[in-house]
Amino acid sequence: MNYQEAIKYLRSYKRNTGELSLKNLNKLLDYMDHPEKKLKFIHVAGTNGKGSTCKMLSSILRCAGLKVGLFTSPFLETENEQIQINGEVISNEDFAKVCKKVKDFTTYLMLDEIPTEFELTTAMAFQYFYDTKCDLVVLEVGLGGELDATNVIETPLVSVLTNIGIDHVDYLGTTLKEIACKKAGIIKENGIVVSYEQEKEVEEVIKLTCEERHNKLVFAEFSELKLHQENLSRQKFSYKQNTNLSLSLIGEHQRKNAAVALEVIAQLQTLGYKISENAISEGMNYVTWPGRFEVLCKQPLVILDGGHNVQCVEAFSEVLKQFIPGKKAIVILGVLADKDYKGMIPYLVPFTKRFIAVTPKNTRALPSEQLAEELSKHHPLVSHNATPVEGIMAALRDAREDDIICVIGSLYMAAEIRDCFIGE
């Protein structure tokens, strides 16, 4: 099996449209002799900030001299991005090799027992991290928590809950409490939980779950954050005893994500992990995370952000108001049909001089014509293009050097847009 054959195999088992269950994945892992039971995890769930928090944690732990596996989703450009060790993406050759290993185990299953694409990829990550003898694995939840494929693991070193809000209502419920219950499903017996400061009803769910399952609970303390300096490329800040931290991810929401990561590090230190102040500062300094308020061009200023729900777009608008006050942007917006795009629009309108609606490259995408129709109810200048690339080209044709172009709404546009500026 080569890399392309591996991708074709995985894509033949697309997401489960029925009831979510871990039964099939557990059965596969039985035959694989449960590689996940031989690994140590930091398990990260939440609505927003999961990926950024995971990147911060993996970078700090790597600087502390540990061999760190990282599993995140979705990918921006290639499937192998989801599986990394110490910042290095799994090679095409190793991806194909571990996929073949997992595929061979599926021959013991009935056809209707074969896991979904994401579950198979999760099993591959477990096997690869075990085979390569990772010291720790930072594991990002794909969807929800309780019934996510990653939740087959036993009690991790630390369970982490980032900012929880309304998203994926078809799967997780329509209220904050329902969604919080699903996310808190990653909390196992007798563990440690570190959480973002949440809405009151979310905090109540987390506290009750921790009490019932005998977990130590630590909340990040955002009042302890102190900003020293910030521009469009980097911010410098302190959190409690961690001073002079430097991070390329900007905005208050990223400082809050950093506070969560630092509380996780503090808990690992109590467990005996030797993580120095130098490793913490170096790890923060080295963090990169494409597609998160990423400046792709300076004249005109082109900003790419994968914000795909109301909370993300609100955070994006706050950062934009901070750095570019009083200016209006050409906004290229592409969304998935199952997202609350109507809720995103009011946050974008105040700083938009013109909207360009596009269709992300995803089967769940909302057609650009339909999005443009909705945008026209809120703004007089709206056009639409079939693809994100056509949208950015149209914006660049019309833009002056001092203009601002913002691309937002879905991570599924990021790869195409980045290629227009960065190339392969």
C-alpha positions as CSV (number, residue, x, y, z in Angstrom):
1,M,0.0,0.0,0.0
2,N,1.3,3.5,-0.9
3,Y,0.2,6.8,0.4
4,Q,-2.5,7.5,-2.3
5,E,-3.9,4.0,-1.8
6,A,-4.0,4.6,2.0
7,I,-6.0,7.9,1.5
8,K,-8.3,6.1,-1.0
9,Y,-8.9,3.3,1.6
10,L,-9.6,5.7,4.4
11,R,-12.0,7.9,2.4
12,S,-14.0,4.9,1.5
13,Y,-15.2,4.8,5.1
14,K,-16.6,8.4,5.5
15,R,-18.2,9.8,8.6
16,N,-21.0,7.8,10.3
17,T,-24.4,9.3,9.5
18,G,-26.1,7.2,12.0
19,E,-25.9,7.0,15.8
20,L,-22.4,7.7,17.3
21,S,-20.8,4.8,19.0
22,L,-17.4,3.6,20.0
23,K,-18.3,-0.1,19.6
24,N,-16.7,-0.7,16.2
25,L,-13.4,1.1,17.1
26,N,-13.1,-0.8,20.4
27,K,-13.6,-4.1,18.5
28,L,-10.8,-3.1,16.1
29,L,-8.5,-2.1,19.0
30,D,-9.2,-5.5,20.6
31,Y,-7.6,-7.1,17.6
32,M,-4.7,-4.5,17.6
33,D,-3.9,-5.4,21.3
34,H,-4.9,-1.9,22.4
35,P,-1.9,0.3,21.6
36,E,-3.6,3.2,23.3
37,K,-3.5,1.4,26.7
38,K,0.3,1.5,26.5
39,L,0.5,5.3,26.0
40,K,0.1,8.3,28.3
41,F,-2.3,11.1,27.1
42,I,-3.3,14.7,27.6
43,H,-6.8,14.7,26.2
44,V,-8.2,18.0,24.9
45,A,-11.9,18.7,24.2
46,G,-13.9,22.0,23.8
47,T,-15.6,24.1,21.1
48,N,-12.8,26.6,20.4
49,G,-9.1,26.7,21.1
50,K,-8.5,23.0,21.1
51,G,-5.9,23.0,18.3
52,S,-4.1,26.0,19.6
53,T,-3.9,24.6,23.1
54,C,-2.7,21.3,21.8
55,K,0.1,23.0,19.8
56,M,1.2,25.0,22.8
57,L,1.3,21.8,25.0
58,S,3.2,19.7,22.5
59,S,5.7,22.5,21.8
60,I,6.4,23.0,25.6
61,L,6.7,19.3,26.2
62,R,9.0,18.8,23.3
63,C,11.3,21.6,24.6
64,A,11.3,19.8,27.9
65,G,13.1,16.9,26.1
66,L,10.1,14.6,25.8
67,K,9.1,12.6,22.6
68,V,5.6,14.0,22.0
69,G,2.9,12.6,19.8
70,L,0.3,15.1,18.5
71,F,-3.1,14.1,17.0
72,T,-5.3,16.9,15.7
73,S,-8.1,17.5,13.2
74,P,-9.1,18.6,10.7
75,F,-6.0,18.8,8.5
76,L,-5.4,21.9,6.3
77,E,-3.6,20.4,3.3
78,T,-2.8,16.7,3.7
79,E,-4.1,13.9,5.9
80,N,-0.7,13.2,7.5
81,E,-0.8,16.6,9.2
82,Q,-3.1,15.0,11.8
83,I,-0.3,12.7,13.1
84,Q,2.9,14.4,14.3
85,I,5.9,13.6,16.6
86,N,7.9,16.5,18.0
87,G,6.6,18.8,15.3
88,E,7.4,16.5,12.4
89,V,4.5,15.3,10.3
90,I,4.3,11.5,9.7
91,S,5.9,10.7,6.3
92,N,3.9,9.4,3.4
93,E,5.7,6.1,3.7
94,D,5.0,5.6,7.4
95,F,1.4,6.8,7.0
96,A,0.9,4.1,4.3
97,K,2.7,1.5,6.4
98,V,0.6,2.1,9.6
99,C,-2.6,2.3,7.5
100,K,-1.8,-1.1,6.0
101,K,-1.3,-2.5,9.5
102,V,-4.7,-1.2,10.7
103,K,-6.4,-2.3,7.5
104,D,-5.1,-5.9,8.0
105,F,-6.7,-6.0,11.4
106,T,-10.1,-4.9,9.9
107,T,-10.2,-8.3,8.0
108,Y,-11.3,-9.8,11.3
109,L,-14.4,-7.6,11.4
110,M,-17.7,-7.9,9.7
111,L,-18.3,-5.3,6.9
112,D,-20.8,-3.3,9.1
113,E,-18.2,-3.3,12.0
114,I,-15.5,-1.5,10.1
115,P,-14.9,1.9,11.8
116,T,-15.3,5.3,10.0
117,E,-12.5,7.2,8.4
118,F,-11.8,9.3,11.5
119,E,-11.9,6.2,13.7
120,L,-9.5,4.4,11.5
121,T,-7.2,7.4,11.4
122,T,-7.3,7.6,15.3
123,A,-6.4,3.9,15.5
124,M,-3.5,4.6,13.1
125,A,-2.3,7.4,15.3
126,F,-2.4,5.2,18.4
127,Q,-0.4,2.5,16.6
128,Y,2.2,4.9,15.2
129,F,2.7,6.6,18.6
130,Y,3.1,3.2,20.3
131,D,5.5,1.9,17.6
132,T,7.7,5.0,17.8
133,K,7.7,4.9,21.6
134,C,6.3,8.4,22.4
135,D,6.7,9.5,26.0
136,L,3.4,11.5,25.9
137,V,0.6,12.1,23.4
138,V,-1.5,15.3,23.1
139,L,-4.8,14.1,21.8
140,E,-7.4,16.5,20.4
141,V,-11.0,15.4,20.3
142,G,-12.6,15.4,16.8
143,L,-16.3,16.0,17.7
144,G,-17.9,16.4,21.1
145,G,-16.2,14.2,23.6
146,E,-18.2,11.4,25.1
147,L,-18.6,9.4,21.9
148,D,-15.6,10.8,20.0
149,A,-13.2,8.2,18.7
150,T,-10.4,9.6,20.9
151,N,-12.5,8.8,24.0
152,V,-11.6,5.1,23.8
153,I,-8.6,5.9,25.9
154,E,-8.4,5.1,29.7
155,T,-7.9,7.9,32.3
156,P,-5.3,10.3,30.8
157,L,-2.7,12.2,32.7
158,V,-4.8,15.3,32.3
159,S,-8.2,16.0,30.7
160,V,-8.5,19.5,29.2
161,L,-11.6,21.5,28.4
162,T,-11.1,24.6,26.3
163,N,-13.8,27.2,25.6
164,I,-17.2,25.5,25.3
165,G,-19.9,27.1,23.2
166,I,-22.7,26.3,20.7
167,D,-21.6,24.2,17.7
168,H,-22.4,20.9,16.0
169,V,-26.0,21.1,17.4
170,D,-27.1,18.2,15.2
171,Y,-24.8,15.9,17.2
172,L,-24.3,17.5,20.5
173,G,-27.5,19.3,21.4
174,T,-28.9,22.8,21.1
175,T,-28.2,24.2,24.6
176,L,-24.9,25.0,26.3
177,K,-25.7,22.5,29.1
178,E,-26.3,19.6,26.6
179,I,-23.1,20.4,24.8
180,A,-21.1,20.7,28.0
181,C,-22.4,17.3,29.1
182,K,-21.1,15.8,25.9
183,K,-17.7,17.5,26.1
184,A,-17.4,16.6,29.8
185,G,-17.7,13.0,28.6
186,I,-13.9,12.8,28.3
187,I,-13.6,13.0,32.1
188,K,-12.7,9.6,33.4
189,E,-12.5,8.2,37.0
190,N,-9.8,9.5,39.3
191,G,-8.1,11.9,37.0
192,I,-7.1,15.6,36.7
193,V,-9.2,18.1,34.8
194,V,-8.0,21.6,33.7
195,S,-10.6,23.9,32.3
196,Y,-10.9,27.3,30.6
197,E,-13.0,29.8,32.6
198,Q,-16.5,28.9,31.3
199,E,-20.1,30.2,31.3
200,K,-21.7,29.5,34.6
201,E,-23.9,26.7,33.3
202,V,-20.9,25.0,31.7
203,E,-18.8,25.3,34.8
204,E,-21.6,23.7,36.8
205,V,-21.6,20.7,34.5
206,I,-17.8,20.3,34.7
207,K,-17.8,20.6,38.5
208,L,-20.6,18.0,38.9
209,T,-18.9,15.6,36.5
210,C,-15.5,16.0,38.3
211,E,-17.2,15.4,41.7
212,E,-19.0,12.3,40.5
213,R,-15.9,10.8,38.9
214,H,-13.5,11.9,41.7
215,N,-11.4,14.2,39.7
216,K,-9.2,17.1,40.8
217,L,-10.4,20.2,39.0
218,V,-8.4,23.3,38.1
219,F,-9.7,26.4,36.3
220,A,-7.3,28.7,34.4
221,E,-7.4,32.2,36.1
222,F,-7.6,34.8,33.4
223,S,-7.3,37.6,35.9
224,E,-3.6,36.5,36.3
225,L,-2.9,37.2,32.6
226,K,-0.9,40.4,31.9
227,L,-0.3,41.7,28.4
228,H,3.0,43.5,27.9
229,Q,3.1,44.0,24.1
230,E,1.2,42.9,21.0
231,N,1.2,43.5,17.3
232,L,-0.1,41.6,14.2
233,S,2.7,39.0,14.3
234,R,3.3,38.4,18.1
235,Q,2.3,39.1,21.6
236,K,4.3,39.1,24.9
237,F,2.6,38.4,28.2
238,S,2.8,36.8,31.6
239,Y,0.7,34.3,33.5
240,K,1.3,33.8,37.2
241,Q,4.9,32.9,37.7
242,N,5.5,32.5,34.0
243,T,6.9,35.8,32.9
244,N,8.0,37.2,29.5
245,L,6.1,34.7,27.4
246,S,6.1,35.3,23.7
247,L,3.5,33.8,21.3
248,S,2.9,34.2,17.6
249,L,-0.8,33.5,18.0
250,I,-2.4,36.9,18.7
251,G,-5.5,38.0,20.5
252,E,-6.9,37.8,24.0
253,H,-8.5,34.4,23.3
254,Q,-5.0,33.0,22.6
255,R,-3.7,34.3,25.9
256,K,-6.6,32.5,27.6
257,N,-5.7,29.3,25.7
258,A,-2.1,29.8,26.8
259,A,-3.3,30.1,30.4
260,V,-5.1,26.7,30.1
261,A,-2.0,25.1,28.6
262,L,0.2,26.5,31.4
263,E,-2.2,25.1,34.1
264,V,-1.8,21.7,32.4
265,I,1.9,22.0,32.5
266,A,1.7,22.8,36.2
267,Q,-0.3,19.6,36.8
268,L,2.2,17.6,34.9
269,Q,4.9,19.0,37.1
270,T,3.0,17.8,40.2
271,L,3.0,14.3,38.6
272,G,6.8,14.4,38.4
273,Y,7.5,15.7,34.9
274,K,10.5,18.0,34.8
275,I,9.4,21.0,32.8
276,S,11.6,24.0,33.3
277,E,10.7,27.7,33.0
278,N,13.1,27.8,30.0
279,A,11.2,24.9,28.3
280,I,7.9,26.7,28.9
281,S,9.1,30.0,27.4
282,E,10.9,28.4,24.5
283,G,7.9,26.2,23.8
284,M,5.5,29.1,23.7
285,N,7.9,31.0,21.5
286,Y,8.1,28.2,18.9
287,V,4.3,27.7,18.5
288,T,2.9,28.1,15.0
289,W,-0.6,27.2,13.9
290,P,-1.5,28.1,10.3
291,G,-4.9,29.5,9.5
292,R,-5.4,31.2,12.9
293,F,-5.4,35.0,12.3
294,E,-2.5,34.4,9.9
295,V,-1.1,37.3,7.9
296,L,-0.5,36.1,4.4
297,C,0.4,39.4,2.7
298,K,1.1,42.9,4.0
299,Q,0.2,45.1,0.9
300,P,-2.7,44.7,0.7
301,L,-3.0,43.2,4.2
302,V,-4.5,39.7,3.8
303,I,-5.6,37.9,7.0
304,L,-6.7,34.2,7.0
305,D,-8.7,32.8,9.9
306,G,-10.4,29.5,10.2
307,G,-13.0,30.8,12.5
308,H,-16.1,28.6,11.8
309,N,-18.6,29.5,14.5
310,V,-20.1,32.5,16.3
311,Q,-17.5,32.5,19.1
312,C,-14.6,32.3,16.7
313,V,-15.9,35.1,14.5
314,E,-16.6,37.3,17.6
315,A,-13.0,36.8,18.8
316,F,-11.7,37.5,15.3
317,S,-13.7,40.8,15.1
318,E,-12.3,41.9,18.5
319,V,-8.7,41.4,17.4
320,L,-9.4,43.2,14.1
321,K,-10.9,46.2,15.9
322,Q,-7.9,46.3,18.2
323,F,-5.3,46.4,15.4
324,I,-7.1,48.1,12.6
325,P,-9.5,50.5,14.3
326,G,-11.8,52.5,12.1
327,K,-10.9,50.7,8.8
328,K,-13.2,48.4,6.8
329,A,-12.2,45.2,5.0
330,I,-13.1,43.2,2.0
331,V,-14.4,40.0,3.7
332,I,-14.3,36.7,1.9
333,L,-16.8,34.4,3.7
334,G,-17.3,30.7,3.1
335,V,-19.2,28.4,5.5
336,L,-20.5,24.9,6.0
337,A,-24.3,24.7,5.8
338,D,-24.6,23.1,9.3
339,K,-22.9,26.1,11.0
340,D,-24.7,29.1,12.5
341,Y,-23.6,31.4,9.7
342,K,-26.6,33.7,10.3
343,G,-25.2,34.3,13.8
344,M,-21.7,35.1,12.4
345,I,-22.8,37.8,10.1
346,P,-23.6,40.6,12.6
347,Y,-20.1,40.4,14.0
348,L,-18.6,40.8,10.5
349,V,-20.8,43.6,9.1
350,P,-19.4,46.5,11.2
351,F,-15.9,46.2,9.7
352,T,-16.9,45.1,6.2
353,K,-17.0,47.4,3.1
354,R,-17.7,44.5,0.8
355,F,-18.6,40.8,1.1
356,I,-17.5,38.1,-1.3
357,A,-19.3,34.8,-0.7
358,V,-17.5,31.6,-1.7
359,T,-18.1,27.9,-1.5
360,P,-15.5,25.9,0.6
361,K,-14.3,22.6,-0.8
362,N,-16.5,20.3,1.4
363,T,-19.6,18.3,0.8
364,R,-21.3,20.1,3.7
365,A,-20.5,23.6,2.2
366,L,-23.2,26.2,1.8
367,P,-23.4,27.3,-1.9
368,S,-22.0,30.8,-2.4
369,E,-25.2,31.9,-4.0
370,Q,-27.2,31.0,-1.0
371,L,-24.7,32.7,1.4
372,A,-24.7,35.8,-0.8
373,E,-28.5,36.0,-0.6
374,E,-28.3,36.0,3.2
375,L,-25.5,38.5,3.3
376,S,-27.5,40.9,1.1
377,K,-30.0,41.2,3.9
378,H,-27.3,42.8,6.0
379,H,-25.0,44.7,3.6
380,P,-25.4,46.5,0.2
381,L,-22.2,45.3,-1.4
382,V,-22.2,41.5,-1.9
383,S,-20.9,39.3,-4.7
384,H,-20.2,35.6,-4.9
385,N,-17.6,33.3,-6.5
386,A,-17.7,29.6,-6.9
387,T,-14.4,28.9,-5.1
388,P,-12.2,30.5,-2.4
389,V,-9.4,31.0,-5.0
390,E,-11.7,32.8,-7.3
391,G,-12.9,34.9,-4.4
392,I,-9.4,35.9,-3.3
393,M,-8.4,36.7,-6.9
394,A,-11.4,39.0,-7.3
395,A,-10.5,40.7,-4.0
396,L,-6.9,41.2,-5.0
397,R,-7.9,42.7,-8.4
398,D,-10.0,45.3,-6.7
399,A,-7.8,46.0,-3.7
400,R,-5.5,48.9,-3.2
401,E,-2.1,48.5,-1.3
402,D,-3.6,49.9,1.9
403,D,-6.7,47.8,1.8
404,I,-7.5,44.9,4.1
405,I,-8.8,41.5,2.9
406,C,-10.1,39.0,5.5
407,V,-10.8,35.4,4.7
408,I,-12.9,33.6,7.3
409,G,-15.7,31.1,7.9
410,S,-14.1,27.6,7.5
411,L,-10.8,25.9,7.9
412,Y,-11.7,24.0,4.7
413,M,-10.7,27.1,2.7
414,A,-7.3,27.5,4.4
415,A,-5.2,25.3,2.2
416,E,-6.3,26.8,-1.1
417,I,-6.0,30.4,0.2
418,R,-2.5,29.8,1.7
419,D,-1.3,28.2,-1.6
420,C,-2.2,31.4,-3.4
421,F,0.4,33.3,-1.3
422,I,2.8,30.7,0.1
423,G,2.8,28.1,-2.7
424,E,3.7,24.5,-2.2
